[in-house]
Amino acid sequence: MIHDMSITMREEISGAIDFVVSRGARYADIRMEKGYATVIEVQDGVFREMSYGIDHGVGVRVLYGNSWGFASSNESSKSGLRLSETFEDALRIARALALSSHESESEPIKLAEAPSITDYFRLNPKINPADVSIEEKKRMIKDAYRAAKEYSPLIKSVSISYLDGYEERVYANSDGSYIEEVAPAVFMRVYTVAKRGNILQEGRESIGAVGGFEVIKAENPEVMSVKAADKALRLLDAELPPAGMFYVIMDPKLTGVFMHEALGHAAEADHVLCGESILSDKLGEEIAYQGLTVADDPTIENSHGYYRYDDEGLRARRTEVIKEGILVSFLHTRETAGRFNAEPTSNARAANYSELPLVRMSNTVIEPGDSDFEEMREDISYGIYAKGMRGGQVDTVRGEFQFSAEEAFLIEKGELTKRLKNVSLSGRTLDILKSIDAVGKKKVRGSIGFCGKAGQEVPVSEYAPHIRVKKILVGGATATAAAAMPSPSHK
């Protein structure tokens, strides 16, 4: 365990940081990670992958002048990881960039103030995934596969992915922070395809959390598989939707992913600084329905986007992005917060030690309102109830989006009537935020997955109620076109 060697390791890290600071570095930090991971994948009854691996390495950042240097290593020597050499590599890169760039012409890098923290945190699960044999995990996945495949002869394909990991992390910086963390994580996804004639439809379910194997057991993988299979079967009998502008009610899963994709990425301060966000000049303005409050919250325990400290050693905190319709904050690292003269929001995240921390979301939370689902439906004479999301694309610069819902229903005179398939929703983000006119009373866990940005994927999830939108463009993609639609960042 990292904690068992913490005194020696802390001294070595401190010495390496002091060295680069003595050579002119303005700031330096290190992330050391040792991860244990199990991956099991089954496709149509065949185990395509069953592996266990250990990855141990360090990532170092050094700020010299107005330039960052970054280096990582997973090489070992007699004294362990190449700490001193990696710090020297990062310093060398930062110096070279500083000498080759026109620093006087660029805005000075200013890191927002952050407290110096010393902490040791261990998340103790009820069932450590490492204590569960590979045979038991394989048996669980085989039973889940069988449950979906035997649900109906129309289920033609079943794929299941299972991941678990146990990570030991050390973070330290030249401001005096030193943090050790130990935490497990689990994730499982079921994907099914149903076929009748030439008609193909899919269904999927997933579960994941920073926590132990008990998270998977509580969900019951066999039940989860049956849900995915049943969803695919239901859609075989669904109709294509009408096309045009309609009232649309989004279920919690679609609401959460919509806010994550269309709003959340636009609120990431690095996008704002690069001119890649429609929110660039909107801070402090009312941009949405007054009953809408949206936050990013990594502090939700047992969630997929949970963390205690971000990858700059900041204690995780909840950040409201929209409060009662007003854009009140962007999401920040220390560097972007310094550029905005704002407080850092603990949103610096990296996929692993070999990647640079970026501004990233965690758990997107839409706070509940005061409307029942029945109340939201009753005054819609003709509209759409859209559920889940299976693909789409977002342009944060133009503020435009197109999503494909997993399934939907036609609303006629306040009642759910025909089941619909291949429903696409498109529009302009700011128009849709203003067109919301009701927010549901009940907030539930929505989608669970991984968010991609700059080639890095980090775990995320959403918590949301239903929302109702007065006017949104609805179309009916063909099954082939919907399947080919590029996925948004949230997978």
ZAKOL-639739 format. One line per field, with one value per residue (C-alpha): y, z, x negated; residue number from 0. Coordinates in Angstrom, 2 decimals. Example, Ala and Ser with C-alpha at 12.3 -4.5 7.8 and 13.67 -1.06 7.14 Angstrom:
<rs>
c2 -4.50;-1.06
c3 7.80;7.14
c1 -12.30;-13.67
nr 0;1
</rs>
This chain:
<rs>
c2 0.00;3.54;4.46;1.87;3.70;7.22;8.64;7.65;8.50;11.88;12.80;11.77;13.74;16.78;16.69;16.47;19.39;21.49;20.78;22.12;25.13;25.89;25.80;28.52;26.71;28.84;25.80;22.02;19.11;15.33;12.64;9.13;6.32;2.58;0.99;-2.58;-3.34;-6.28;-6.23;-8.85;-8.65;-11.18;-10.92;-13.36;-15.97;-15.73;-14.18;-11.74;-10.40;-11.43;-9.62;-8.33;-5.71;-3.33;0.08;2.18;5.56;9.28;12.46;15.71;19.32;22.19;25.86;27.82;31.44;31.39;27.84;24.43;21.33;17.89;14.50;11.07;7.77;4.21;3.05;1.37;1.47;0.15;3.09;2.74;5.19;7.78;10.70;12.99;12.27;12.89;16.26;17.16;16.17;18.37;21.30;20.87;20.93;24.01;25.86;25.00;26.23;29.41;30.18;29.45;31.34;35.04;35.09;38.87;38.76;36.22;36.73;35.62;32.33;32.99;30.10;30.85;30.57;27.18;25.89;23.58;20.23;17.17;14.20;10.43;9.09;5.50;4.55;1.22;-0.71;-3.38;-5.80;-5.08;-6.09;-7.52;-10.02;-11.40;-14.20;-13.94;-17.13;-15.48;-12.41;-14.61;-16.62;-13.42;-12.12;-15.48;-15.52;-11.95;-12.87;-15.90;-13.84;-11.42;-14.03;-16.31;-13.45;-13.80;-15.58;-12.13;-11.09;-11.74;-10.18;-9.51;-7.80;-7.21;-5.19;-5.35;-3.24;-2.93;-1.24;-0.32;2.77;4.13;7.77;10.32;14.02;16.66;20.19;23.02;24.84;22.20;19.83;16.10;13.79;10.01;8.31;4.73;3.95;1.16;1.61;-0.65;-0.42;-2.75;-2.22;-4.48;-3.94;-5.94;-6.07;-7.38;-8.30;-9.03;-9.31;-6.39;-4.32;-3.94;-2.18;-1.88;-1.62;-0.84;-0.50;0.43;0.79;2.20;3.96;4.77;1.96;-1.78;-4.93;-4.40;-1.73;-4.34;-6.91;-4.39;-3.62;-7.35;-7.87;-10.39;-7.89;-5.22;-7.52;-8.26;-4.53;-3.99;-6.88;-5.75;-2.23;-3.56;-5.77;-2.96;-0.82;-3.45;-2.51;1.24;3.73;6.57;9.95;12.88;15.64;19.26;21.58;20.02;20.21;17.63;16.12;14.71;11.90;12.16;10.27;12.47;15.61;14.78;13.99;17.06;19.33;17.58;17.82;21.07;23.15;21.47;21.41;25.00;25.94;24.45;27.49;26.28;26.21;29.70;31.05;29.55;31.14;27.72;28.36;30.13;31.12;33.25;36.59;35.33;35.16;36.83;36.79;34.96;32.28;29.73;29.14;30.72;27.39;25.74;25.17;23.07;22.12;20.01;17.93;15.44;15.05;12.66;9.42;6.12;8.00;7.31;10.85;10.97;12.09;13.54;15.60;16.70;16.28;19.59;18.56;20.68;19.34;18.44;20.92;21.46;24.26;25.80;26.66;27.93;29.18;29.94;30.56;32.74;31.64;32.08;30.15;28.34;25.16;25.79;24.51;26.72;28.19;29.09;30.42;32.66;34.02;34.84;36.06;33.39;30.61;27.22;24.76;21.45;20.38;19.50;15.85;13.57;10.08;8.80;9.84;10.05;12.74;16.44;17.57;19.38;21.15;18.25;17.61;15.04;14.54;16.87;17.66;19.29;20.32;19.32;21.77;21.75;19.82;16.26;14.19;13.95;17.73;18.20;15.98;17.00;20.26;18.88;18.13;16.71;16.23;13.84;12.10;11.26;8.84;8.15;9.01;6.76;9.16;12.69;15.62;19.04;22.18;24.29;27.14;27.60;26.27;23.68;20.05;16.94;13.97;10.62;9.37;5.70;5.49;7.81;8.07;10.23;12.43;12.98;14.97;14.48;10.70;8.52;6.68;5.29;4.05;5.78;4.88;6.67;10.03;12.83;16.18;19.22;22.92;25.71;25.25;28.76;28.63;25.32;26.50;29.46;27.24;25.03;25.76;22.98;20.97;17.75;17.26;14.06;13.92;10.46;9.00;9.23;8.05;6.53;6.49;8.02;11.50;12.01;15.15;15.56;11.78;11.34;9.54;10.11;8.60;10.78;10.52;12.67;13.24;14.87;15.20;15.38;18.70;20.06;22.12;24.25;24.05;21.66;20.25;16.55;14.28;10.57;9.13;5.72;2.96;2.86;6.61;6.67;3.90;5.74;9.05;10.05;9.71;12.80;12.95;11.03;7.27
c3 0.00;-0.67;2.94;4.20;2.54;2.97;5.07;2.63;-0.39;0.99;1.63;-1.89;-3.46;-1.31;-2.31;-6.01;-5.76;-3.83;-6.50;-9.44;-7.40;-6.60;-10.36;-11.01;-11.24;-10.11;-9.27;-9.46;-8.67;-8.92;-9.25;-8.41;-9.11;-8.68;-10.21;-10.19;-12.85;-13.92;-17.35;-18.52;-21.82;-23.25;-26.68;-27.86;-25.34;-26.03;-23.49;-25.66;-22.85;-19.32;-17.91;-14.73;-14.73;-12.58;-13.74;-11.65;-12.68;-12.07;-13.86;-13.11;-14.03;-13.73;-14.36;-15.42;-16.42;-18.39;-19.72;-18.49;-18.78;-18.31;-18.08;-17.00;-16.32;-15.40;-15.50;-12.47;-11.05;-7.89;-5.97;-7.51;-9.93;-11.64;-9.53;-9.78;-13.47;-14.26;-12.47;-14.37;-17.67;-16.94;-15.97;-19.13;-21.29;-19.51;-19.92;-23.61;-24.21;-22.24;-24.33;-27.66;-27.01;-26.92;-23.26;-23.09;-25.66;-23.78;-20.70;-17.61;-16.10;-12.68;-10.48;-8.22;-4.52;-2.96;0.58;1.48;2.43;4.16;4.23;4.01;2.75;2.27;0.94;2.55;0.51;1.97;-0.62;-2.06;-5.76;-5.27;-2.78;-5.34;-7.43;-11.20;-11.31;-9.39;-11.63;-14.73;-13.38;-12.63;-16.17;-17.71;-15.74;-16.84;-20.46;-20.23;-18.67;-21.61;-24.35;-23.04;-22.53;-26.12;-29.31;-30.92;-28.87;-31.39;-29.70;-26.13;-25.07;-21.48;-20.27;-16.67;-15.12;-11.60;-10.19;-7.03;-7.08;-4.71;-5.36;-4.01;-4.84;-3.77;-4.87;-4.17;-2.15;0.55;-0.15;0.35;-0.10;-0.17;-1.37;-1.79;-3.49;-5.50;-8.48;-10.47;-13.76;-15.80;-19.06;-20.91;-24.60;-26.46;-30.04;-31.02;-34.60;-36.42;-40.17;-41.27;-38.17;-35.60;-32.25;-29.28;-25.52;-22.94;-19.18;-17.04;-13.43;-11.93;-8.88;-6.87;-4.44;-4.01;-5.57;-3.48;-6.00;-8.75;-6.55;-5.37;-8.96;-9.78;-13.15;-14.32;-13.78;-15.51;-18.52;-18.75;-18.69;-21.62;-23.56;-22.85;-24.06;-27.39;-27.82;-27.09;-29.78;-32.48;-32.35;-32.13;-34.87;-36.36;-34.81;-36.46;-37.65;-36.60;-33.60;-30.51;-26.77;-25.46;-22.00;-21.35;-18.82;-16.14;-18.23;-21.29;-19.15;-17.45;-20.63;-22.39;-19.58;-19.46;-23.21;-24.26;-21.11;-19.12;-21.83;-22.76;-19.09;-18.97;-18.59;-21.00;-23.76;-22.74;-22.86;-26.30;-27.70;-28.07;-25.94;-26.47;-22.79;-23.13;-22.55;-20.59;-16.99;-14.67;-17.29;-17.20;-19.84;-18.79;-17.24;-13.78;-12.21;-13.47;-11.25;-12.56;-10.59;-10.89;-7.75;-7.25;-3.55;-4.09;-2.43;-4.27;-7.57;-10.71;-10.76;-7.09;-5.90;-2.64;-4.22;-7.80;-9.69;-8.40;-4.78;-4.20;-1.92;-4.06;-3.87;-5.41;-8.00;-9.22;-12.91;-13.35;-10.35;-10.89;-14.56;-14.15;-15.29;-12.07;-12.63;-15.05;-14.12;-13.37;-12.81;-10.79;-14.00;-15.58;-12.25;-12.13;-15.57;-14.44;-10.95;-9.69;-7.13;-8.45;-8.51;-8.07;-11.66;-12.67;-13.75;-15.69;-16.96;-15.44;-14.38;-17.99;-18.94;-18.09;-15.87;-17.81;-16.84;-16.52;-15.17;-12.49;-11.57;-13.37;-11.06;-12.09;-9.01;-8.78;-9.36;-8.44;-11.24;-11.22;-14.35;-14.78;-14.50;-17.12;-19.55;-18.95;-20.92;-23.92;-26.67;-29.02;-28.09;-27.36;-24.23;-24.94;-22.81;-22.60;-25.16;-27.57;-29.66;-30.88;-31.42;-29.85;-31.15;-28.11;-30.34;-32.27;-29.44;-31.60;-30.80;-32.18;-29.97;-30.63;-27.81;-26.81;-26.92;-26.83;-26.66;-28.44;-26.07;-27.14;-24.99;-21.98;-22.36;-23.50;-26.60;-29.35;-28.66;-30.89;-32.11;-33.72;-32.32;-32.94;-31.13;-32.40;-31.71;-30.17;-26.57;-25.36;-27.06;-25.38;-21.93;-22.28;-23.59;-20.49;-18.66;-16.06;-13.91;-12.22;-8.47;-8.28;-8.93;-9.68;-10.86;-14.62;-17.02;-15.93;-18.25;-19.31;-20.70;-23.41;-23.98;-25.72;-25.85;-22.12;-20.60;-17.01;-15.13;-14.86;-14.07;-13.82;-11.34;-12.77;-12.79;-15.84;-17.69;-20.20;-23.22;-25.06;-28.50;-29.88;-33.37;-33.60;-36.47;-37.17;-38.20;-39.79;-37.64;-39.77;-39.58;-35.84;-35.27;-37.37;-35.57;-33.82;-30.07;-27.89;-25.22;-22.74;-23.40
c1 0.00;-1.13;-0.36;-2.83;-5.71;-4.33;-7.19;-9.93;-7.80;-6.78;-10.40;-11.41;-8.54;-9.27;-12.93;-12.09;-9.65;-12.18;-14.78;-12.74;-11.60;-15.25;-15.90;-13.33;-9.99;-7.05;-4.95;-5.13;-2.85;-2.84;-0.20;-1.32;1.12;1.14;4.21;5.47;8.09;10.25;11.90;14.40;16.29;18.71;20.30;22.93;21.86;18.14;15.78;13.83;11.69;10.90;7.90;6.34;3.63;1.62;0.47;-1.90;-3.20;-3.61;-2.63;-4.47;-3.64;-6.09;-5.30;-8.38;-7.92;-4.71;-5.01;-3.94;-6.06;-4.53;-6.20;-5.04;-6.72;-5.87;-9.47;-10.99;-14.46;-16.07;-14.63;-11.18;-9.61;-11.81;-10.58;-13.60;-14.14;-10.48;-10.54;-13.71;-12.07;-9.04;-11.29;-13.36;-10.22;-8.84;-12.14;-12.36;-8.82;-9.50;-12.59;-10.91;-7.67;-6.90;-5.89;-5.68;-2.89;-0.77;1.32;-0.64;0.48;1.94;3.03;5.97;5.21;5.85;5.34;2.48;4.01;2.61;4.96;5.17;8.50;9.58;13.00;13.84;16.42;18.66;17.27;13.84;13.89;10.39;11.84;14.31;12.82;12.63;14.71;17.56;17.47;17.47;20.41;22.36;21.81;22.71;25.99;26.75;26.06;28.32;31.14;31.15;30.66;33.41;35.87;37.07;35.99;36.05;33.01;30.24;27.23;26.14;22.91;21.83;18.86;17.66;14.90;13.64;10.61;8.82;6.64;4.03;3.17;0.71;0.94;-1.57;-2.45;-4.87;-2.20;-2.61;0.29;-0.19;2.80;3.09;6.28;7.42;10.74;12.40;14.73;17.06;18.96;21.16;23.05;25.49;26.25;28.91;30.18;33.62;34.52;37.76;37.46;35.31;36.08;33.30;33.66;31.33;31.62;28.99;28.60;25.60;24.54;21.38;20.01;16.95;17.62;17.45;18.87;22.00;23.05;23.27;25.02;27.61;28.59;28.92;27.21;29.82;32.62;30.55;30.07;33.78;34.54;32.18;33.70;37.25;36.46;35.15;38.22;40.67;39.12;39.74;43.42;42.85;43.72;41.72;42.58;44.30;41.98;42.21;42.11;43.71;44.04;41.56;41.19;37.72;37.33;34.58;32.00;32.45;32.66;29.37;27.46;28.89;27.70;24.32;23.76;25.39;24.83;22.05;19.40;20.19;19.64;16.12;13.89;11.20;13.82;14.93;11.36;10.78;13.94;15.56;18.63;21.93;21.77;18.62;20.37;23.37;22.06;24.58;27.34;30.65;30.21;32.84;36.24;36.38;37.25;34.06;31.02;28.11;25.00;21.87;21.40;18.54;19.40;22.35;21.26;21.80;22.03;20.03;18.64;17.61;14.20;12.92;10.11;9.64;6.38;5.02;5.51;8.62;11.33;14.33;17.21;20.62;20.74;23.97;23.70;27.26;29.21;32.88;32.23;29.13;25.66;23.67;20.44;18.20;16.31;12.64;9.15;6.80;5.42;8.76;10.01;6.94;7.77;11.32;10.34;12.72;12.54;11.40;14.29;12.42;13.06;9.48;9.56;7.25;8.02;4.77;1.27;0.04;2.57;2.81;5.70;8.42;11.64;14.10;17.57;18.39;22.07;24.46;27.38;30.65;32.60;36.29;39.11;42.78;44.52;45.87;45.33;49.10;49.44;46.75;48.68;52.25;52.31;50.38;52.86;50.22;46.58;43.72;42.43;38.76;36.75;33.04;30.37;28.52;26.46;26.10;23.82;23.32;21.63;20.73;19.51;22.75;24.88;26.61;27.44;29.07;29.91;31.52;33.76;33.72;37.49;40.50;44.26;46.78;48.78;52.40;54.79;52.53;52.25;49.35;50.54;48.29;44.79;42.23;38.75;35.79;36.87;34.39;34.46;32.59;32.33;30.30;29.21;30.07;33.49;34.29;33.14;35.52;38.32;38.42;41.66;41.86;39.44;40.50;40.76;38.72;34.96;33.53;30.25;30.10;27.41;24.11;21.14;17.85;17.29;14.70;12.63;9.27;8.89;9.48;12.46;13.57;16.54;19.64;23.33;26.45;29.25;32.35;36.14;38.40;38.46;40.96;39.92;42.47;40.93;38.34;37.81;38.66;37.68;37.68;34.32;34.17;32.76;29.60;29.09;29.70;27.18;24.61;25.08;21.84;21.91;21.63;18.94;21.10;20.87
nr 0;1;2;3;4;5;6;7;8;9;10;11;12;13;14;15;16;17;18;19;20;21;22;23;24;25;26;27;28;29;30;31;32;33;34;35;36;37;38;39;40;41;42;43;44;45;46;47;48;49;50;51;52;53;54;55;56;57;58;59;60;61;62;63;64;65;66;67;68;69;70;71;72;73;74;75;76;77;78;79;80;81;82;83;84;85;86;87;88;89;90;91;92;93;94;95;96;97;98;99;100;101;102;103;104;105;106;107;108;109;110;111;112;113;114;115;116;117;118;119;120;121;122;123;124;125;126;127;128;129;130;131;132;133;134;135;136;137;138;139;140;141;142;143;144;145;146;147;148;149;150;151;152;153;154;155;156;157;158;159;160;161;162;163;164;165;166;167;168;169;170;171;172;173;174;175;176;177;178;179;180;181;182;183;184;185;186;187;188;189;190;191;192;193;194;195;196;197;198;199;200;201;202;203;204;205;206;207;208;209;210;211;212;213;214;215;216;217;218;219;220;221;222;223;224;225;226;227;228;229;230;231;232;233;234;235;236;237;238;239;240;241;242;243;244;245;246;247;248;249;250;251;252;253;254;255;256;257;258;259;260;261;262;263;264;265;266;267;268;269;270;271;272;273;274;275;276;277;278;279;280;281;282;283;284;285;286;287;288;289;290;291;292;293;294;295;296;297;298;299;300;301;302;303;304;305;306;307;308;309;310;311;312;313;314;315;316;317;318;319;320;321;322;323;324;325;326;327;328;329;330;331;332;333;334;335;336;337;338;339;340;341;342;343;344;345;346;347;348;349;350;351;352;353;354;355;356;357;358;359;360;361;362;363;364;365;366;367;368;369;370;371;372;373;374;375;376;377;378;379;380;381;382;383;384;385;386;387;388;389;390;391;392;393;394;395;396;397;398;399;400;401;402;403;404;405;406;407;408;409;410;411;412;413;414;415;416;417;418;419;420;421;422;423;424;425;426;427;428;429;430;431;432;433;434;435;436;437;438;439;440;441;442;443;444;445;446;447;448;449;450;451;452;453;454;455;456;457;458;459;460;461;462;463;464;465;466;467;468;469;470;471;472;473;474;475;476;477;478;479;480;481;482;483;484;485;486;487;488;489;490
</rs>
